[in-house]
Amino acid sequence: MNVNMNTSTALASVAGQSTGDAVGLSVLKKAMQIEAQNVQQLIDAIPKTENTSVNLPPNLGQNVNTTA
């Protein structure tokens, strides 16, 4: 009888853990969706510029200077 009680307790524990894992995954997915929305709002808030080189001298931006 002790074996049956331990088995049923173990099965109930596994079933509860499975439900808990499913709830945890749902919460994680929702948090990721909210974070993606927040990031998209930040990206949309960046001011759009059409032509940034209008105010620069013509010699700037033509070369990339690198050193090793």
C-alpha positions, 0 to 999 in steps of 0.5 A: 500500500505504501508503494501505491501512495508513493506512486500516486503522489509522484504522478500528481507531482509530475502532473502539477509540474507539467502544468506549472511549466506550461504556465511559466512558458506562457508568462515568458512568451507574453513577457517577450511579446511585451518586450518586442512591442517596447523595442519597436516603440523605441525604434519608431521613436528614432527621428528619421532623416532624409539626407544627413550629408547636406550640411557636411563638407563634400570631402567628409564621409568619402574615406574610412581611416583605420589603424592596426 
